Amino acid sequence: MERLSTGTEAIQDDVVRWYQDTRDGMAYVPTMIWGTLQTEAYATVILTQVVDFLGVPNDVPAGVAKRMQRQQVLYDGKHHYNVVLGEQALYTNVGGPDVMRGQIERLLRDFDLPSLTLGMLPSTARVDLFPVHGFNIYGDGDRVHVELVSSSVDITERSELDLYGKAFAALSSAASYGDAAKELVRKAHSFWTSTTPEE
């Protein structure tokens, strides 16, 4: 938790640098939307939850601004990210139907970005790997970052990096891409469109 002791902006600053320094990155995110594809509304809910849960200084607007800044790597023509989202990420209720609907629409808009290979892992997909936590592979394969409840772990040992590469290969092999992936996202959009906010 020490890295968040001053709030969310400083760690978001670090993440911006990690992404800028990574020409080819990979990410597996099973239950939420990958941060670099989050809308401002979705990111605001997530970072507010982090601040409230951990009791760190509330600088959510600054943290969200940095998260939005990191998304520039999707549009600068210098980076590529191979991302696998679990189907559950489309249904984990972050902020209610309006926030989720806007977030799903953002995914549909960005699906065909040249900088992005976006796979959806269906909840019923058979994966040749036991269920694993989410992770990001940075530095063109030289670093794996794992978020925990109270802190994070950075992995740089080559033998462990190779295992994460092997895990990502298994997950991406089981994921759906292209029209099949978009259909899963459209299904989620229909769900959130027909869901009304709780009274």
Secondary structure, 3 states (H helix, E strand, C coil): CHHHCCCCHHHHHHHHHHHHCCCEEEEEECCCCCHHHCCHHHHHHHHHHHHHHHCCCCCHHHHHHHHHHHHHHHCCCCCEEEEEEEHHHHCCCCCCHHHHHHHHHHHHHHCCCCCEEEEEECCCCCCCCCCCCCEEEEHHHCEEEEECCCCEEEECCHHHHHHHHHHHHHHHHHCECHHHHHHHHHHHHHHHHHCCCCC
